[in-house]
């Protein structure tokens, strides 16, 4: 039978341990860190009907989280799975499937209650409500949005907790009525008006720093699929008109026939560039060569390996370029070599100290280097694809999985680069990299 007292006590025990270990409890609570402390591998999956699952083992457990959910929901799922580990694994249950919808059993209800009380402890929740309360001691939707931001939880979870646990919501509604009010309020749109990306980055950082990463074997089916997706989306970001089926066909023929592939003789520029992009990205992901910025010459040669005049590839531009429609513009061509030398020193220093950085700190550095190469724009063509290829090279050196940026997010990606140019703020690009990483982790996990 569902035991709410048990869940509250279990959450309080965890909070007490956090305070004893760190001296204080800081919000938002990081459930990913708590899972890692319990020897849990954290990964992501493209679930359809599950929020997550727990495969429990005394030595090493695995928690898989639905990659399609918002980060606030993923945090709740992580806390939910921690509840299973702390409360339910003593009853010889090793696998827990946590559904998105439907009637939940008592074990699932207890894990939900644990997560809620861990992420939003009653004492601290009351303090936050006190900060925004009206004359009757209650709060409305706008105040709940601010409180949800503080705890790093979904707006709906926050509103319902304040309404039903604290009884301090401004309206007396049942669950169905409140759900309708939440949908009518449109919290996502309201949130964009109130906040920038700061808390999103903070919450994603919590997740990424404790996630499990694996390399991509490009000779296996999942690696082939990854490269196909990368080249398709990379081409679309550069507004190269190529279909997913065309990329898949090119890749298949190239694997079977190598340089004798019929596509190697194609006069279609889109095909030629896709062929080169495959080889350039495979090199970045697989090479054991030492990384320095001057290797971008080799990357440019690989990208245009099948072009009509490949001998002209790998040559720096000799005039000032304008990126048509671009919000950022390249450095003058006369400064390319000096700027590359400066950037190379930065990269060398980063690589020498790579073990000192947390994953999120390293991603922040990679985001800045990504921007620096973008404005360097050393070649007449291919700069964006080379920049993203070099980004994957940098990620691999830290033991992180490679990524590709979904072409549907092209506008956001360009805005992220513009924001760095205008404000020196890399947060949006970091978020794009982290979200892309979670997507690839899910793709790799689904191949297990």
C-alpha positions as CSV (number, residue, x, y, z in Angstrom):
1,X,0.0,0.0,0.0
2,X,1.2,3.5,-0.9
3,X,3.1,4.9,2.2
4,X,3.6,8.7,2.0
5,X,5.4,8.8,5.4
6,X,8.0,6.4,4.1
7,X,8.7,8.6,1.1
8,X,9.1,11.7,3.1
9,X,11.4,10.1,5.6
10,X,13.5,8.7,2.7
11,X,13.8,12.1,1.1
12,X,14.6,13.8,4.4
13,X,17.4,11.2,5.0
14,X,19.0,12.1,1.7
15,X,18.7,15.9,2.4
16,X,20.3,15.4,5.8
17,X,23.2,13.5,4.3
18,X,23.7,16.3,1.7
19,X,23.8,18.9,4.5
20,X,26.3,16.9,6.5
21,X,28.5,16.3,3.5
22,X,28.4,19.8,2.0
23,X,27.6,22.0,5.0
24,X,24.3,23.2,3.4
25,X,21.6,22.3,1.0
26,X,21.7,24.3,-2.2
27,X,18.9,24.4,-4.7
28,X,18.2,23.1,-7.2
29,X,19.1,19.7,-5.8
30,X,21.1,17.6,-8.3
31,X,19.5,14.1,-8.6
32,X,22.1,13.0,-11.2
33,X,24.9,13.5,-8.7
34,X,23.0,11.5,-6.1
35,X,22.4,8.7,-8.6
36,X,26.2,8.6,-9.4
37,X,26.9,8.4,-5.7
38,X,24.8,5.2,-5.7
39,X,27.0,3.6,-8.5
40,X,24.4,4.3,-11.2
41,X,25.2,4.7,-14.9
42,X,23.0,7.5,-16.3
43,X,22.0,7.4,-19.9
44,X,19.2,8.4,-22.2
45,X,16.8,6.7,-24.5
46,X,14.2,7.5,-27.2
47,X,11.3,6.1,-25.1
48,X,7.8,6.3,-26.4
49,X,5.7,5.3,-23.3
50,X,8.3,5.5,-20.5
51,X,9.7,8.4,-18.5
52,X,12.6,6.2,-17.6
53,X,13.7,2.8,-16.4
54,X,16.0,1.4,-13.7
55,X,18.0,-1.8,-14.1
56,X,19.2,-2.4,-10.6
57,X,22.3,-4.2,-9.6
58,X,24.1,-4.0,-6.2
59,X,27.4,-3.3,-7.9
60,X,26.4,-1.1,-10.9
61,X,22.9,0.0,-11.8
62,X,21.7,1.7,-15.0
63,X,19.1,4.4,-15.2
64,X,17.8,5.4,-18.7
65,X,15.9,8.6,-19.0
66,X,13.5,9.7,-21.8
67,X,15.5,12.1,-24.0
68,X,12.4,13.7,-25.4
69,X,11.3,15.2,-22.2
70,X,12.2,18.7,-20.8
71,X,15.2,18.8,-18.5
72,X,13.0,19.6,-15.5
73,X,11.0,16.4,-16.2
74,X,14.3,14.5,-16.7
75,X,15.5,15.7,-13.3
76,X,12.2,14.4,-11.7
77,X,12.7,11.1,-13.4
78,X,16.3,10.9,-12.1
79,X,15.0,11.6,-8.5
80,X,12.2,9.1,-9.1
81,X,14.6,6.3,-10.0
82,X,16.8,7.2,-6.9
83,X,13.6,6.7,-4.9
84,X,13.3,3.1,-6.3
85,X,16.9,2.4,-5.4
86,X,16.6,3.7,-1.8
87,X,13.1,2.3,-1.0
88,X,12.2,-0.6,-3.3
89,X,15.3,-2.7,-4.2
90,X,15.3,-4.5,-0.9
91,X,12.2,-6.5,-2.0
92,X,14.0,-8.5,-4.8
93,X,12.7,-6.2,-7.6
94,X,15.5,-5.4,-10.0
95,X,13.8,-3.7,-13.0
96,X,11.5,-0.7,-12.7
97,X,9.6,0.6,-15.7
98,X,8.2,4.1,-15.1
99,X,5.3,4.9,-17.5
100,X,4.4,8.3,-18.8
101,X,0.7,7.8,-18.4
102,X,-1.9,5.3,-17.1
103,X,-2.7,4.1,-13.6
104,X,0.4,3.9,-11.4
105,X,0.9,1.2,-8.8
106,X,1.9,1.9,-5.2
107,X,5.6,1.6,-5.9
108,X,5.5,4.1,-8.7
109,X,3.4,6.5,-6.5
110,X,6.0,6.2,-3.7
111,X,8.8,7.0,-6.1
112,X,7.0,10.0,-7.4
113,X,6.3,11.2,-3.8
114,X,10.0,10.7,-2.9
115,X,11.1,12.8,-6.0
116,X,8.7,15.6,-5.1
117,X,9.8,15.8,-1.5
118,X,13.5,15.6,-2.4
119,X,13.4,18.3,-5.1
120,X,10.8,20.5,-3.3
121,X,11.2,19.8,0.5
122,X,8.2,21.1,2.4
123,X,10.1,23.5,4.7
124,X,12.0,25.2,1.8
125,X,8.9,25.2,-0.4
126,X,6.9,27.1,2.3
127,X,9.8,29.6,2.5
128,X,9.6,30.3,-1.2
129,X,5.8,30.7,-1.1
130,X,6.3,33.1,1.8
131,X,8.5,35.2,-0.4
132,X,5.6,35.7,-2.9
133,X,2.4,35.2,-0.9
134,X,-0.6,37.5,-1.1
135,X,-2.5,38.8,1.9
136,X,-4.1,35.4,2.4
137,X,-0.8,33.6,2.3
138,X,-1.3,32.1,-1.1
139,X,0.4,32.3,-4.5
140,X,-0.9,32.3,-8.1
141,X,0.5,31.1,-11.5
142,X,3.1,33.8,-12.0
143,X,4.6,33.2,-8.5
144,X,4.6,29.4,-9.1
145,X,6.7,30.0,-12.2
146,X,9.3,31.8,-10.2
147,X,9.3,29.1,-7.5
148,X,9.5,26.3,-10.1
149,X,12.6,28.0,-11.5
150,X,14.2,28.1,-8.0
151,X,13.7,24.3,-7.5
152,X,14.5,23.3,-11.1
153,X,11.2,21.5,-11.5
154,X,8.4,21.6,-14.0
155,X,5.8,24.3,-13.7
156,X,3.0,21.7,-13.4
157,X,4.7,19.8,-10.7
158,X,5.3,23.0,-8.7
159,X,1.8,24.3,-9.0
160,X,0.2,21.0,-8.0
161,X,2.6,20.5,-5.1
162,X,1.8,24.0,-3.8
163,X,-1.9,23.4,-4.3
164,X,-2.3,19.9,-2.9
165,X,0.6,19.5,-0.5
166,X,0.8,23.0,1.0
167,X,-2.8,24.1,0.3
168,X,-1.4,27.5,-0.6
169,X,-2.6,28.0,-4.1
170,X,-4.9,31.0,-4.7
171,X,-7.7,28.8,-6.1
172,X,-9.3,25.8,-4.6
173,X,-9.4,23.4,-7.6
174,X,-9.4,19.6,-8.1
175,X,-6.7,17.9,-10.2
176,X,-8.5,18.1,-13.5
177,X,-9.5,21.7,-13.1
178,X,-6.0,22.7,-12.1
179,X,-4.5,20.8,-15.1
180,X,-6.8,22.8,-17.4
181,X,-5.8,26.1,-15.7
182,X,-2.1,25.2,-16.2
183,X,-2.5,24.5,-19.9
184,X,-4.5,27.8,-20.3
185,X,-1.7,29.7,-18.6
186,X,0.9,28.5,-21.3
187,X,3.9,28.4,-18.9
188,X,6.5,27.8,-21.7
189,X,5.6,31.1,-23.4
190,X,5.5,32.9,-20.1
191,X,8.8,31.5,-19.0
192,X,10.6,32.8,-22.2
193,X,9.5,36.3,-21.3
194,X,10.7,36.0,-17.7
195,X,14.0,34.1,-18.1
196,X,17.0,33.8,-20.3
197,X,18.8,30.5,-20.6
198,X,20.7,30.6,-17.3
199,X,18.7,28.0,-15.4
200,X,18.4,25.8,-18.4
201,X,22.2,25.7,-18.6
202,X,22.5,25.1,-14.9
203,X,20.1,22.1,-15.0
204,X,21.7,20.7,-18.2
205,X,25.1,21.1,-16.5
206,X,23.8,19.0,-13.6
207,X,22.8,16.3,-16.0
208,X,25.8,16.3,-18.4
209,X,28.4,16.2,-15.6
210,X,27.1,12.8,-14.4
211,X,26.0,11.2,-17.6
212,X,27.5,8.1,-19.2
213,X,29.4,8.5,-22.5
214,X,30.6,6.0,-24.9
215,X,32.6,6.3,-28.2
216,X,31.1,5.7,-31.6
217,X,32.4,2.7,-33.6
218,X,31.9,3.9,-37.2
219,X,32.2,0.3,-38.5
220,X,29.1,-0.8,-36.7
221,X,25.5,-0.2,-37.6
222,X,25.0,2.5,-35.0
223,X,28.2,4.3,-36.1
224,X,27.1,4.2,-39.7
225,X,23.7,5.6,-38.8
226,X,25.4,8.4,-36.7
227,X,27.6,9.5,-39.6
228,X,24.6,9.4,-42.0
229,X,22.6,11.7,-39.6
230,X,25.6,14.0,-39.1
231,X,26.3,14.5,-42.8
232,X,22.6,15.0,-43.6
233,X,22.0,17.6,-40.9
234,X,25.4,19.2,-41.5
235,X,24.6,19.6,-45.1
236,X,21.2,21.1,-44.4
237,X,22.7,23.6,-41.9
238,X,24.9,24.8,-44.8
239,X,21.7,24.9,-46.9
240,X,23.0,22.1,-49.2
241,X,20.0,20.5,-50.8
242,X,20.4,16.8,-50.1
243,X,17.9,14.2,-48.8
244,X,18.4,11.6,-46.1
245,X,18.0,8.8,-48.7
246,X,20.7,10.3,-50.8
247,X,23.1,10.5,-47.9
248,X,22.3,6.9,-47.0
249,X,22.8,5.7,-50.6
250,X,26.2,7.6,-50.9
251,X,27.4,6.1,-47.6
252,X,26.4,2.5,-48.5
253,X,28.0,2.7,-52.0
254,X,31.2,4.3,-50.5
255,X,31.5,1.5,-47.9
256,X,31.1,-1.2,-50.5
257,X,33.1,0.2,-53.4
258,X,35.5,2.7,-51.8
259,X,37.1,5.0,-54.3
260,X,35.4,3.1,-57.0
261,X,32.1,4.3,-55.8
262,X,29.9,5.7,-58.6
263,X,29.4,8.8,-56.5
264,X,33.1,9.6,-56.5
265,X,32.7,10.3,-60.2
266,X,29.6,12.3,-59.8
267,X,29.5,15.9,-61.1
268,X,26.8,16.8,-58.6
269,X,28.3,19.3,-56.1
270,X,25.9,18.1,-53.3
271,X,27.1,14.5,-53.7
272,X,30.8,15.5,-53.9
273,X,30.6,17.6,-50.7
274,X,28.6,14.9,-48.9
275,X,31.3,12.3,-49.8
276,X,34.1,14.6,-48.5
277,X,32.1,15.4,-45.4
278,X,31.9,11.7,-44.6
279,X,35.6,11.3,-44.8
280,X,36.4,14.5,-43.0
281,X,34.2,13.6,-40.0
282,X,35.4,10.0,-39.9
283,X,38.9,11.4,-39.6
284,X,38.0,13.7,-36.8
285,X,36.2,11.0,-34.8
286,X,38.8,8.2,-35.4
287,X,42.2,9.8,-35.8
288,X,45.0,9.3,-33.2
289,X,46.9,12.3,-34.6
290,X,47.8,15.1,-32.3
291,X,45.3,18.0,-32.6
292,X,46.4,21.4,-33.6
293,X,44.5,24.2,-35.3
294,X,46.7,24.0,-38.5
295,X,45.2,20.6,-39.2
296,X,42.2,22.3,-40.5
297,X,44.1,22.5,-43.8
298,X,43.9,18.7,-43.9
299,X,40.2,18.8,-43.0
300,X,39.5,21.2,-45.9
301,X,41.4,18.8,-48.2
302,X,39.3,15.9,-47.1
303,X,36.1,17.8,-47.4
304,X,36.9,18.6,-51.1
305,X,38.7,15.4,-51.8
306,X,36.3,14.5,-54.6
307,X,35.9,18.1,-56.0
308,X,36.9,18.7,-59.6
309,X,40.1,20.5,-58.6
310,X,41.1,19.0,-55.2
311,X,44.6,20.5,-55.4
312,X,43.1,23.9,-54.6
313,X,41.6,22.7,-51.3
314,X,43.4,23.4,-48.1
315,X,44.4,26.9,-49.2
316,X,43.6,29.9,-46.9
317,X,41.5,32.6,-48.4
318,X,43.3,35.6,-49.8
319,X,40.6,38.2,-49.6
320,X,38.1,39.5,-47.1
321,X,34.9,37.5,-47.2
322,X,31.4,38.5,-46.2
323,X,29.0,35.8,-45.0
324,X,25.8,36.6,-46.9
325,X,23.0,37.1,-44.5
326,X,25.3,36.4,-41.6
327,X,25.1,38.2,-38.2
328,X,28.8,37.6,-37.6
329,X,31.6,38.4,-40.1
330,X,35.1,36.8,-40.5
331,X,38.4,38.4,-39.5
332,X,40.4,40.1,-42.2
333,X,42.4,37.6,-44.3
334,X,45.6,39.3,-43.3
335,X,45.0,38.3,-39.7
336,X,44.3,34.6,-40.3
337,X,47.7,33.2,-39.6
338,X,48.3,35.3,-36.4
339,X,44.8,34.5,-35.1
340,X,45.3,30.8,-35.8
341,X,48.6,30.8,-33.9
342,X,46.9,32.4,-30.9
343,X,44.1,29.9,-31.1
344,X,46.5,27.0,-31.4
345,X,48.2,28.0,-28.2
346,X,44.8,28.1,-26.5
347,X,44.0,24.6,-27.8
348,X,47.4,23.2,-26.7
349,X,46.9,24.6,-23.2
350,X,43.4,23.1,-23.0
351,X,44.6,19.7,-24.1
352,X,47.5,19.8,-21.6
353,X,45.0,20.5,-18.8
354,X,42.1,18.5,-20.0
355,X,41.8,16.2,-16.9
356,X,41.3,19.3,-14.7
357,X,38.0,20.3,-16.3
358,X,34.6,18.9,-15.5
359,X,32.6,17.9,-18.5
360,X,30.5,21.1,-18.4
361,X,33.6,23.3,-18.0
362,X,35.2,21.6,-21.0
363,X,32.0,22.1,-23.1
364,X,32.1,25.8,-22.2
365,X,35.7,26.0,-23.5
366,X,34.8,24.0,-26.7
367,X,31.9,26.4,-27.3
368,X,34.3,29.3,-27.3
369,X,36.8,27.6,-29.5
370,X,33.9,26.7,-31.9
371,X,33.0,30.4,-32.2
372,X,36.7,31.4,-32.6
373,X,37.1,29.1,-35.6
374,X,33.8,30.3,-37.0
375,X,35.0,33.9,-37.1
376,X,38.4,32.9,-38.3
377,X,36.8,31.5,-41.4
378,X,40.1,30.6,-43.0
379,X,38.8,29.1,-46.2
380,X,36.6,30.3,-49.0
381,X,34.2,27.4,-48.5
382,X,33.6,24.6,-46.0
383,X,34.3,26.5,-42.8
384,X,31.2,25.6,-40.9
385,X,31.5,21.9,-41.5
386,X,35.2,22.0,-40.6
387,X,34.4,23.9,-37.4
388,X,31.8,21.2,-36.4
389,X,34.2,18.4,-37.3
390,X,37.0,19.9,-35.2
391,X,34.4,20.3,-32.3
392,X,33.9,16.6,-32.4
393,X,37.6,16.0,-32.4
394,X,37.9,18.2,-29.2
395,X,34.9,16.3,-27.6
396,X,36.6,12.9,-28.3
397,X,39.8,14.0,-26.5
398,X,37.7,14.3,-23.3
399,X,36.1,10.9,-23.8
400,X,32.8,12.5,-24.8
401,X,30.5,11.3,-27.6
402,X,30.5,13.2,-30.9
403,X,27.5,15.2,-31.8
404,X,25.6,16.6,-34.7
405,X,23.4,19.7,-34.7
406,X,19.9,19.0,-35.9
407,X,19.2,21.2,-39.0
408,X,15.8,22.0,-37.6
409,X,17.7,24.0,-35.0
410,X,19.7,26.0,-37.6
411,X,18.3,29.4,-36.6
412,X,19.0,28.8,-32.9
413,X,22.5,27.7,-33.8
414,X,23.2,30.8,-35.8
415,X,21.6,32.9,-33.0
416,X,24.0,31.2,-30.5
417,X,27.0,32.3,-32.6
418,X,25.6,35.8,-33.0
419,X,25.1,36.1,-29.2
420,X,28.8,35.2,-28.6
421,X,29.7,37.8,-31.2
422,X,27.6,40.5,-29.6
423,X,27.8,39.7,-25.9
424,X,30.6,37.2,-25.4
425,X,27.9,34.9,-24.0
426,X,28.4,31.2,-24.9
427,X,25.5,29.9,-22.9
428,X,23.1,29.2,-25.8
429,X,25.8,27.4,-27.8
430,X,26.7,25.3,-24.7
431,X,23.0,24.4,-24.3
432,X,22.9,23.4,-28.0
433,X,26.0,21.2,-27.6
434,X,24.6,19.6,-24.4
435,X,21.2,18.9,-25.9
436,X,22.8,17.4,-29.0
437,X,24.9,15.2,-26.7
438,X,21.9,13.9,-24.9
439,X,20.3,13.1,-28.2
440,X,23.3,11.1,-29.4
441,X,23.6,9.3,-26.0
442,X,20.0,8.2,-26.5
443,X,20.8,7.0,-30.1
444,X,23.8,5.0,-28.8
445,X,21.9,3.6,-25.9
446,X,19.1,2.4,-28.1
447,X,21.6,0.3,-30.0
448,X,22.6,-1.7,-27.0
